[in-house]
Amino acid sequence: MQHDKFGIYLNPKEMMIVRINSPYWIPPAPDWVMVTPEVNATLLKVRELAREKKLVSEPDKITWGNLPQVRA
């Protein structure tokens, strides 16, 4: 399994984060950046981490997003 890929990912262009705790879709780099491996991190915590890591200029605009449809 790819448990080391589980976590919260940010798409800086879209200002959107997704929670990944399944190996069915791992967000591809460079569009997605892992912010934290903590899958239960809150939006507030993710915004703080994005600010600390300087991933976006306005972390308060980050929102939760939906995963793309994955076809089996």
C-alpha positions in Angstrom: 0.0 0.0 0.0 1.0 3.6 -0.4 0.2 4.8 3.1 3.1 7.3 2.8 1.1 9.1 0.2 -2.0 9.6 2.4 -2.6 13.1 3.7 -4.0 16.5 2.8 -3.0 17.8 -0.6 -3.3 21.4 -1.9 -3.7 22.6 -5.4 -2.3 26.1 -5.2 -3.8 27.3 -8.4 -7.3 26.2 -7.4 -6.8 27.1 -3.7 -8.4 23.8 -3.0 -7.4 20.9 -0.6 -8.4 17.2 -0.7 -8.1 14.5 1.9 -6.4 11.3 0.5 -6.7 8.2 2.7 -7.2 5.7 -0.1 -4.8 4.5 -2.8 -7.4 4.8 -5.6 -6.3 8.4 -6.6 -3.0 10.0 -5.5 -2.9 13.7 -6.6 -0.2 14.2 -9.2 2.7 16.6 -8.8 3.3 19.4 -9.6 -0.3 20.5 -9.6 -0.8 19.0 -6.1 1.4 19.5 -3.0 1.1 17.4 0.2 0.6 19.9 3.0 0.5 17.3 5.8 0.3 13.5 6.2 -2.3 14.0 8.9 -5.5 12.9 7.1 -7.7 14.4 9.9 -6.1 17.9 9.9 -8.7 20.7 10.0 -9.1 23.4 7.4 -7.7 25.9 10.0 -4.6 23.7 10.5 -4.0 23.2 6.8 -4.3 27.0 6.2 -1.7 27.6 9.0 0.7 25.0 7.4 0.2 26.5 3.9 1.1 29.9 5.4 4.2 28.5 7.2 5.4 26.7 4.1 4.6 29.7 1.9 2.6 27.6 -0.5 0.0 30.3 -1.4 -0.2 34.1 -0.8 -3.7 34.0 0.7 -4.1 30.8 2.7 -7.5 32.0 4.1 -9.0 31.5 0.7 -8.2 27.7 0.7 -11.3 25.5 0.7 -12.1 21.8 0.7 -12.6 20.4 -2.8 -14.0 17.2 -4.3 -12.0 14.4 -5.8 -12.2 13.9 -9.5 -14.2 10.9 -10.8 -12.0 7.9 -10.9 -12.9 5.1 -13.4 -12.1 1.5 -12.5 
